[in-house]
Amino acid sequence: MAVRTNAHTEYDSCITLAPMLNFIRRFHLRFRHTIRSSFRFLIYFLAFFLVALAYWVGDNFGAPPLEQVLYHLQFGLDGLVDTDTALMHSFIETCLLWPCGLALLIVLVDTAMALFLSQSHAHYWLARQAGRLNLRLLKGVYWMIGHRAPAYALIAALIYFSMQFSILAFIHHQFGKDYFAAHYVYPQQVEIQAKAPKNLVLIYVESLENSYRDEALFGHNLLAKLDALGGTSFHQYKQAPGTGWTIAGITATQCGLPLKSVSMYDGNGVGENIKSFLPRAVCLGDILHEFGYYNVYMGSDALPFSGKGKFFQDHHYDEVYGREELKGNLAKQDMNDWGLYDDTLLAHAKTKLQQLQAGKKHFNLVVTTIDTHGPDGYYSNTCKQKGAQDFSGIVECTAGNVAEFVQWMKKQGYLKRTQVVILGDHLAMENPVSERIDTIPTRHIYNQFISRKPIAKNRDEVLHFDMYPTIVEFLGFNVVGGRLGLGYSALSETAGDKVQSPSDGYEDMEENLLNNSEQYLDLWKPKEAP
């Protein structure tokens, strides 16, 4: 019997692999330029996409931190595609078509020069076109976009992208100290006493800030009609980390905590399986529900976007209305890209307020507007009739619409039993007047507390988180100790010397509030069954 040696085995293996290796060699010779060009195209496209994405986000939303971007990717893109079609069209054009076109152009030029300079592909049409150029110039250009050019482009794009989204700060947040755990006060552990509770109408006006009062910038006070309501304002209402977009501003003022992505931090999948919105946090709606209030939310845009509807539904709001619930028979031309115009929304709010006033229960009505949303704002029919012709006109008209709504409440006699709070949800993002308001060294968010009796402030500096206990006390409750969540009441007399203003330790908060925190993550975990 013949015995096969190792040499025979290796020889047979070589014979078996030879056809395959020969095929690979022929395939490489035939398609090497195609493979090379495809690979370079992908790298160029990725580089241009990162630059375009950073530019597009900055142009439409200002300079959001990476936390905000991750939050929307994780929780809140539902509803965006069919919410602002103009925004999606601009994304496709800026972030997909332009990068694709530029990458394709560079690769075509690069391939044409490579084929010509190789002197063996004159039959290619691209090579013949390249041959019409000056040879020395051709070699110089090819050297510029040679083998390492895609890598250089990608590195440059990553640096630009990192700077635009503060990625270094995001990395710091993964390893810094747990600021949240050291400062958060659980509302369920705070004694809240009902003294003479009243109803609440809470209006969040999109991106409204005190800068629009500046007569030097705008010729006159764009918010004059709001100011004429005569309420009390905290003139140094500063934006805190994790509060710079609508749902974050709402969460911060109603729960006393920031919003940040959670799926990046927890290996157990908290962020991957979010079925409820901060289920273990006790927020304004939860407290008022415990005291027998009937809570209602009304907003212009779609409820799924950014998890807004889920927030209100999960925190004891009895009725929750968004675009789909309120649009009725409105034609497409009677709505903006997000949903209802403010004049239509406020008309719905009047109807609902009449129903609530007719009831016997205390109530809390929350309204969020949209017309002043960047990047361009939206012209309602009411604002067109009032002569609004630019973004400043939209801001002034919106302020007038909200002021007229409150004046209507006064005429109806509703302020006898109802307190009104008007808040900007956050500082303005990118819009047509950004260059003007950016000249203001320190910008502050608009706010006004309106009641029949004047209120006494214990300070003028507040943050989003401070609005939580402040609103509770404004309604006629006593928050023992003056603290809820991260917030310190700006009205409480019991807080005494413990009251903290934004200037006290704000730098520490700004640097460390968004750091990884197990205590913060716990607030996102499902409640245990009773």
C-alpha positions as CSV (number, residue, x, y, z in Angstrom):
1,M,0.0,0.0,0.0
2,A,1.4,3.4,-1.0
3,V,1.9,5.9,1.8
4,R,1.3,9.6,1.1
5,T,4.0,11.8,2.5
6,N,3.7,15.4,3.8
7,A,5.3,16.5,0.5
8,H,2.6,14.9,-1.5
9,T,-0.1,16.5,0.6
10,E,1.5,20.0,0.2
11,Y,1.8,19.4,-3.5
12,D,-1.8,18.4,-3.8
13,S,-2.9,21.5,-1.8
14,C,-0.9,23.8,-4.1
15,I,-2.5,22.1,-7.2
16,T,-5.9,22.7,-5.6
17,L,-5.2,26.3,-4.7
18,A,-3.6,27.2,-8.0
19,P,-6.8,27.8,-9.9
20,M,-8.1,30.0,-7.1
21,L,-4.9,32.0,-6.8
22,N,-4.8,32.4,-10.6
23,F,-8.4,33.7,-10.6
24,I,-7.6,36.2,-7.9
25,R,-4.6,37.4,-9.8
26,R,-6.6,37.9,-13.0
27,F,-9.4,39.5,-11.1
28,H,-7.0,41.9,-9.4
29,L,-5.3,42.8,-12.7
30,R,-8.6,43.4,-14.4
31,F,-10.5,45.3,-11.7
32,R,-7.7,46.8,-9.6
33,H,-8.5,50.3,-10.7
34,T,-12.2,49.8,-10.0
35,I,-11.5,48.4,-6.5
36,R,-9.1,51.2,-5.7
37,S,-11.5,53.8,-6.9
38,S,-14.4,52.4,-5.0
39,F,-12.4,52.3,-1.8
40,R,-11.2,55.8,-2.2
41,F,-14.7,57.0,-3.0
42,L,-16.1,55.5,0.2
43,I,-13.3,57.3,2.2
44,Y,-13.9,60.6,0.5
45,F,-17.6,60.3,0.9
46,L,-17.3,59.6,4.6
47,A,-15.0,62.6,5.1
48,F,-17.3,64.9,3.2
49,F,-20.3,63.5,4.9
50,L,-18.9,64.3,8.4
51,V,-18.0,67.8,7.4
52,A,-21.4,68.4,5.7
53,L,-23.3,66.9,8.7
54,A,-21.4,69.2,11.2
55,Y,-22.2,72.2,8.9
56,W,-25.8,71.2,8.5
57,V,-26.5,70.7,12.2
58,G,-24.7,74.0,13.0
59,D,-26.7,75.8,10.3
60,N,-30.0,74.5,11.5
61,F,-29.6,74.0,15.2
62,G,-26.6,76.1,16.3
63,A,-23.9,74.1,18.0
64,P,-25.5,71.3,19.9
65,P,-23.4,69.1,22.1
66,L,-22.9,65.5,21.2
67,E,-25.2,64.5,24.1
68,Q,-28.1,66.2,22.3
69,V,-27.4,64.4,19.0
70,L,-27.1,61.0,20.8
71,Y,-30.3,61.6,22.7
72,H,-32.3,62.1,19.4
73,L,-30.6,59.1,17.8
74,Q,-31.4,57.0,20.8
75,F,-34.9,58.2,21.7
76,G,-36.4,60.8,19.5
77,L,-36.1,60.5,15.7
78,D,-39.6,59.0,15.5
79,G,-41.8,61.6,13.8
80,L,-39.0,63.7,12.4
81,V,-39.1,62.4,8.8
82,D,-42.8,63.4,8.4
83,T,-42.6,66.4,10.7
84,D,-40.3,68.9,9.0
85,T,-40.0,67.9,5.3
86,A,-38.0,71.0,4.4
87,L,-35.4,70.0,7.0
88,M,-35.2,66.5,5.7
89,H,-34.8,67.8,2.1
90,S,-32.0,70.0,3.2
91,F,-30.3,67.1,5.0
92,I,-30.5,64.9,1.9
93,E,-29.1,67.7,-0.3
94,T,-26.4,68.9,2.0
95,C,-25.3,65.7,3.8
96,L,-25.8,63.1,1.0
97,L,-25.9,64.5,-2.5
98,W,-23.1,67.1,-2.2
99,P,-20.7,64.7,-0.4
100,C,-21.5,62.0,-3.0
101,G,-21.0,64.3,-5.9
102,L,-17.7,65.7,-4.6
103,A,-16.3,62.3,-3.8
104,L,-17.3,61.0,-7.2
105,L,-15.7,64.0,-9.0
106,I,-12.4,63.6,-7.2
107,V,-12.3,59.9,-7.8
108,L,-13.0,60.3,-11.5
109,V,-10.3,62.9,-11.9
110,D,-7.9,60.7,-9.8
111,T,-8.7,57.6,-11.8
112,A,-8.3,59.4,-15.1
113,M,-4.8,60.6,-14.2
114,A,-3.8,57.2,-12.8
115,L,-4.8,55.5,-16.0
116,F,-3.0,58.0,-18.2
117,L,0.2,58.1,-16.2
118,S,0.4,54.3,-16.2
119,Q,0.9,54.6,-20.0
120,S,-0.8,51.3,-20.5
121,H,-4.5,52.3,-20.7
122,A,-4.6,54.8,-23.5
123,H,-7.7,53.0,-24.8
124,Y,-9.7,54.2,-21.7
125,W,-11.8,57.3,-22.4
126,L,-10.9,58.8,-19.0
127,A,-7.2,58.3,-19.8
128,R,-7.5,60.1,-23.2
129,Q,-9.3,63.1,-21.5
130,A,-6.5,63.3,-18.9
131,G,-3.9,63.2,-21.7
132,R,-5.2,66.5,-23.0
133,L,-3.8,68.3,-20.0
134,N,-0.2,69.4,-19.5
135,L,1.8,66.5,-18.3
136,R,3.7,68.4,-15.6
137,L,0.5,69.9,-14.3
138,L,-1.1,66.5,-14.4
139,K,1.7,64.9,-12.3
140,G,1.4,67.8,-9.8
141,V,-2.3,67.4,-9.3
142,Y,-2.0,63.6,-9.1
143,W,0.7,64.1,-6.4
144,M,-1.7,66.4,-4.5
145,I,-4.5,63.8,-4.5
146,G,-2.3,60.7,-4.4
147,H,-2.4,57.6,-2.3
148,R,-2.6,59.3,1.1
149,A,-5.1,62.1,0.2
150,P,-8.3,60.1,1.3
151,A,-6.7,59.4,4.6
152,Y,-5.7,63.1,5.1
153,A,-9.2,64.2,4.1
154,L,-10.8,61.8,6.6
155,I,-8.5,62.8,9.4
156,A,-9.2,66.5,8.8
157,A,-13.0,65.7,8.7
158,L,-12.8,63.9,12.0
159,I,-11.0,66.8,13.6
160,Y,-13.6,69.3,12.4
161,F,-16.4,67.0,13.4
162,S,-14.9,66.6,16.9
163,M,-14.5,70.3,17.4
164,Q,-18.1,71.0,16.2
165,F,-19.7,68.5,18.6
166,S,-17.3,68.9,21.6
167,I,-16.3,65.3,21.5
168,L,-13.4,65.9,24.0
169,A,-16.0,67.1,26.5
170,F,-18.1,64.1,25.8
171,I,-15.1,61.8,26.5
172,H,-14.6,63.7,29.8
173,H,-18.2,63.0,30.8
174,Q,-17.4,59.2,30.7
175,F,-14.8,59.4,33.4
176,G,-15.5,62.5,35.5
177,K,-16.9,62.6,39.0
178,D,-20.6,62.0,39.6
179,Y,-22.0,65.5,40.1
180,F,-25.6,64.4,39.8
181,A,-25.5,61.9,42.7
182,A,-23.9,64.5,44.9
183,H,-26.6,67.2,44.3
184,Y,-29.8,65.5,43.3
185,V,-32.7,65.6,45.9
186,Y,-35.4,63.0,45.4
187,P,-38.7,64.8,45.3
188,Q,-40.5,61.8,46.9
189,Q,-38.4,62.4,50.0
190,V,-39.4,66.1,50.2
191,E,-42.4,67.2,52.2
192,I,-44.8,69.3,50.1
193,Q,-47.6,71.1,51.9
194,A,-50.7,72.5,50.2
195,K,-51.5,76.0,51.4
196,A,-53.8,77.6,48.9
197,P,-53.2,75.8,45.6
198,K,-54.3,77.3,42.3
199,N,-54.6,76.2,38.7
200,L,-51.6,76.5,36.4
201,V,-51.3,77.5,32.7
202,L,-47.7,76.9,31.7
203,I,-46.7,78.2,28.2
204,Y,-43.3,77.2,26.7
205,V,-42.5,79.7,23.9
206,E,-40.0,78.2,21.4
207,S,-36.5,79.6,21.8
208,L,-37.7,82.8,23.5
209,E,-34.9,84.8,25.2
210,N,-34.4,88.2,26.7
211,S,-32.1,89.2,23.8
212,Y,-35.2,90.1,21.7
213,R,-35.8,93.0,24.1
214,D,-32.6,94.7,23.1
215,E,-33.6,97.9,21.3
216,A,-30.1,98.5,20.1
217,L,-30.2,95.3,18.2
218,F,-33.8,95.3,16.9
219,G,-34.8,99.0,16.9
220,H,-37.4,98.3,19.6
221,N,-38.4,95.8,22.2
222,L,-39.9,92.8,20.3
223,L,-41.3,91.5,23.6
224,A,-43.0,94.7,24.7
225,K,-46.5,93.2,24.7
226,L,-45.4,90.3,26.9
227,D,-43.7,92.6,29.3
228,A,-46.8,94.8,29.5
229,L,-48.6,91.9,31.2
230,G,-46.9,93.1,34.4
231,G,-45.7,89.7,35.8
232,T,-42.6,88.9,37.8
233,S,-39.5,87.8,35.9
234,F,-36.1,86.4,36.9
235,H,-33.8,88.4,34.7
236,Q,-30.8,86.0,34.9
237,Y,-32.4,82.8,33.8
238,K,-29.3,80.9,32.6
239,Q,-29.2,77.8,30.4
240,A,-27.7,74.7,32.2
241,P,-26.0,71.7,30.6
242,G,-28.5,69.1,29.2
243,T,-31.3,71.6,28.8
244,G,-30.7,73.2,25.4
245,W,-33.5,71.7,23.3
246,T,-37.3,71.6,23.8
247,I,-37.9,68.2,25.5
248,A,-34.7,68.8,27.6
249,G,-36.0,72.2,28.7
250,I,-39.4,70.7,29.6
251,T,-37.8,67.9,31.5
252,A,-35.4,70.2,33.4
253,T,-38.2,72.6,34.4
254,Q,-40.7,69.9,35.4
255,C,-38.3,67.2,36.8
256,G,-35.3,69.2,38.0
257,L,-32.8,67.1,36.0
258,P,-31.0,67.3,32.6
259,L,-31.5,65.1,29.6
260,K,-28.6,63.1,28.2
261,S,-28.2,59.8,26.3
262,V,-28.4,56.7,28.5
263,S,-27.7,53.9,26.1
264,M,-24.0,55.0,25.8
265,Y,-23.5,54.3,29.6
266,D,-25.2,51.2,30.6
267,G,-24.1,47.7,29.4
268,N,-27.4,46.2,30.8
269,G,-29.3,47.9,28.0
270,V,-31.3,50.7,29.7
271,G,-31.0,52.8,26.7
272,E,-31.8,50.0,24.3
273,N,-35.1,49.1,25.9
274,I,-36.6,52.5,26.9
275,K,-40.3,51.9,27.1
276,S,-41.1,54.8,29.4
277,F,-39.6,58.3,30.0
278,L,-37.8,58.6,33.3
279,P,-40.2,56.3,35.1
280,R,-38.5,56.6,38.5
281,A,-38.3,60.4,38.4
282,V,-41.0,62.4,40.2
283,C,-42.0,65.4,38.1
284,L,-44.4,68.3,38.2
285,G,-47.3,66.3,36.7
286,D,-46.7,63.5,39.3
287,I,-46.8,65.9,42.2
288,L,-49.9,67.7,41.0
289,H,-51.7,64.4,40.3
290,E,-51.1,63.4,43.9
291,F,-52.9,66.6,44.9
292,G,-55.9,65.9,42.7
293,Y,-54.9,68.0,39.7
294,Y,-56.1,67.2,36.1
295,N,-53.1,67.6,33.8
296,V,-53.3,68.4,30.1
297,Y,-50.6,69.0,27.4
298,M,-51.1,70.6,24.0
299,G,-48.4,71.0,21.4
300,S,-48.0,71.9,17.7
301,D,-45.7,69.1,16.6
302,A,-46.0,65.3,16.5
303,L,-46.0,63.6,19.9
304,P,-43.5,60.8,18.9
305,F,-40.7,63.3,18.1
306,S,-38.0,63.4,20.8
307,G,-40.2,61.3,23.1
308,K,-42.3,64.3,24.1
309,G,-45.6,62.5,24.1
310,K,-44.2,59.7,26.1
311,F,-42.9,62.1,28.7
312,F,-46.3,63.6,29.4
313,Q,-48.1,60.3,29.2
314,D,-45.7,58.7,31.7
315,H,-46.0,61.5,34.2
316,H,-49.7,61.6,34.9
317,Y,-50.9,63.9,32.2
318,D,-54.5,62.9,31.6
319,E,-54.9,64.4,28.1
320,V,-52.0,64.7,25.7
321,Y,-52.4,66.4,22.3
322,G,-50.0,66.8,19.4
323,R,-50.2,67.5,15.7
324,E,-52.2,64.4,14.8
325,E,-54.7,64.9,17.6
326,L,-55.3,68.6,16.9
327,K,-55.1,69.1,13.1
328,G,-58.6,67.9,12.5
329,N,-59.6,68.9,8.9
330,L,-56.8,71.4,8.5
331,A,-55.4,71.4,4.9
332,K,-51.6,71.0,4.4
333,Q,-51.3,74.7,3.5
334,D,-52.8,75.6,6.9
335,M,-50.0,73.9,8.8
336,N,-46.2,74.4,8.9
337,D,-43.5,71.8,8.5
338,W,-43.8,70.8,12.2
339,G,-47.6,71.0,12.6
340,L,-50.0,73.6,13.8
341,Y,-49.2,77.4,13.7
342,D,-49.3,79.1,17.0
343,D,-52.6,81.0,16.4
344,T,-54.4,77.7,15.7
345,L,-52.8,76.0,18.7
346,L,-53.8,78.9,21.0
347,A,-57.3,78.7,19.7
348,H,-57.5,75.1,20.7
349,A,-55.9,76.0,24.1
350,K,-58.7,78.5,24.7
351,T,-61.4,75.9,24.1
352,K,-59.7,73.4,26.4
353,L,-59.2,76.1,29.1
354,Q,-62.9,76.9,29.0
355,Q,-63.6,73.2,29.6
356,L,-61.1,73.0,32.4
357,Q,-62.4,76.2,34.1
358,A,-65.9,74.8,34.0
359,G,-64.8,71.7,35.9
360,K,-64.4,71.3,39.7
361,K,-60.9,69.9,39.8
362,H,-57.7,71.9,39.9
363,F,-55.9,71.7,36.6
364,N,-52.5,72.2,34.9
365,L,-52.5,73.1,31.2
366,V,-49.1,73.0,29.4
367,V,-48.8,74.5,25.9
368,T,-45.7,74.5,23.7
369,T,-45.5,76.9,20.7
370,I,-43.5,76.4,17.4
371,D,-43.6,79.5,15.2
372,T,-40.2,80.9,16.4
373,H,-38.4,77.6,15.7
374,G,-35.2,77.9,13.7
375,P,-33.7,78.1,11.2
376,D,-36.3,80.4,9.6
377,G,-39.4,80.5,11.7
378,Y,-43.0,80.1,10.5
379,Y,-45.5,82.8,9.3
380,S,-49.0,82.1,10.6
381,N,-52.0,83.8,8.9
382,T,-52.3,86.0,12.0
383,C,-48.7,87.1,11.8
384,K,-49.0,87.8,8.1
385,Q,-52.1,90.0,8.7
386,K,-50.1,91.8,11.4
387,G,-47.4,92.6,8.9
388,A,-44.6,90.2,9.9
389,Q,-42.1,90.2,7.1
390,D,-39.0,88.7,8.7
391,F,-37.9,86.6,11.7
392,S,-38.0,89.6,14.0
393,G,-41.6,90.1,13.0
394,I,-42.4,86.5,13.8
395,V,-40.8,86.9,17.3
396,E,-42.8,90.0,17.9
397,C,-46.0,88.5,16.6
398,T,-45.6,85.4,18.7
399,A,-45.0,87.5,21.8
400,G,-48.2,89.4,20.9
401,N,-50.2,86.2,20.4
402,V,-49.2,84.8,23.8
403,A,-49.9,88.2,25.4
404,E,-53.3,88.3,23.9
405,F,-54.0,84.8,25.1
406,V,-53.2,85.9,28.7
407,Q,-55.3,89.1,28.3
408,W,-58.2,87.0,27.2
409,M,-57.8,84.9,30.4
410,K,-57.9,88.1,32.4
411,K,-61.1,89.3,30.7
412,Q,-62.7,85.9,31.4
413,G,-61.8,86.2,35.1
414,Y,-59.7,83.1,35.0
415,L,-56.7,84.6,36.9
416,K,-58.8,84.6,40.1
417,R,-58.0,80.9,40.4
418,T,-55.2,80.4,37.9
419,Q,-51.5,81.2,37.9
420,V,-49.7,81.7,34.5
421,V,-46.1,80.9,33.8
422,I,-44.5,81.9,30.5
423,L,-41.1,80.4,29.8
424,G,-38.7,80.2,26.8
425,D,-37.9,76.5,26.5
426,H,-34.2,77.2,25.9
427,L,-32.0,79.8,24.3
428,A,-32.5,80.4,20.6
429,M,-30.6,78.1,18.2
430,E,-29.5,79.1,14.7
431,N,-31.9,81.6,13.1
432,P,-31.8,84.7,10.8
433,V,-30.9,87.0,13.7
434,S,-28.3,84.8,15.4
435,E,-25.4,87.1,14.4
436,R,-27.1,89.9,16.3
437,I,-28.0,88.0,19.5
438,D,-24.6,86.3,19.6
439,T,-23.0,89.7,20.3
440,I,-24.6,89.7,23.7
441,P,-22.0,88.4,26.2
442,T,-24.4,86.5,28.4
443,R,-27.8,85.5,27.1
444,H,-30.7,84.7,29.3
445,I,-34.0,82.8,28.7
446,Y,-37.3,84.7,28.9
447,N,-39.7,84.0,31.8
448,Q,-42.7,85.6,33.5
449,F,-44.8,84.6,36.4
450,I,-48.3,86.1,36.3
451,S,-50.7,86.2,39.3
452,R,-53.2,88.5,40.9
453,K,-50.9,88.9,43.9
454,P,-47.3,90.0,43.5
455,I,-44.6,87.4,44.5
456,A,-41.4,87.9,46.3
457,K,-38.2,86.6,44.8
458,N,-35.3,85.4,46.9
459,R,-32.8,86.0,44.1
460,D,-32.7,86.9,40.4
461,E,-30.4,84.1,39.1
462,V,-32.1,80.8,38.2
463,L,-31.5,77.7,36.1
464,H,-34.0,75.4,34.4
465,F,-33.8,73.1,37.4
466,D,-34.8,75.9,39.8
467,M,-38.1,76.3,37.9
468,Y,-39.4,73.0,39.2
469,P,-39.7,73.9,42.9
470,T,-40.3,77.5,42.0
471,I,-43.4,76.7,40.0
472,V,-44.7,74.3,42.7
473,E,-44.4,77.0,45.3
474,F,-45.9,79.6,42.9
475,L,-49.0,77.5,42.7
476,G,-49.6,77.8,46.5
477,F,-47.6,74.9,47.9
478,N,-44.8,74.9,50.5
479,V,-41.7,72.9,49.5
480,V,-40.1,72.2,52.8
481,G,-36.4,73.0,52.4
482,G,-37.0,74.7,49.0
483,R,-35.4,71.9,47.0
484,L,-36.6,69.4,44.3
485,G,-34.3,67.5,42.0
486,L,-31.3,69.7,41.2
487,G,-33.4,72.8,41.7
488,Y,-33.6,75.5,44.4
489,S,-36.8,77.4,44.8
490,A,-36.5,81.1,43.9
491,L,-39.5,81.9,46.1
492,S,-39.0,79.7,49.1
493,E,-38.3,81.5,52.4
494,T,-37.5,78.2,54.1
495,A,-34.4,77.6,51.9
496,G,-32.6,80.5,53.6
497,D,-28.9,80.5,53.2
498,K,-29.0,77.1,51.5
499,V,-30.4,78.6,48.3
500,Q,-27.8,78.3,45.5
501,S,-27.7,80.7,42.6
502,P,-26.2,79.7,39.2
503,S,-23.1,81.7,40.0
504,D,-22.4,79.5,43.0
505,G,-20.6,76.5,41.6
506,Y,-21.9,76.9,38.0
507,E,-18.5,76.1,36.5
508,D,-18.4,72.8,38.4
509,M,-22.0,72.0,37.2
510,E,-21.2,72.9,33.6
511,E,-18.1,70.7,33.6
512,N,-19.4,67.7,35.5
513,L,-23.2,67.6,35.4
514,L,-23.4,65.3,32.3
515,N,-20.8,62.9,33.7
516,N,-21.7,59.2,33.8
517,S,-24.0,58.7,36.8
518,E,-25.5,55.4,38.0
519,Q,-28.0,57.3,40.1
520,Y,-29.2,59.1,36.9
521,L,-29.4,55.8,35.0
522,D,-31.5,54.4,37.8
523,L,-34.2,57.0,37.0
524,W,-34.6,55.4,33.6
525,K,-35.0,51.9,34.8
526,P,-38.6,50.4,34.8
527,K,-40.4,50.7,38.1
528,E,-40.6,47.4,40.1
529,A,-44.0,45.8,40.2
530,P,-45.8,46.5,43.5
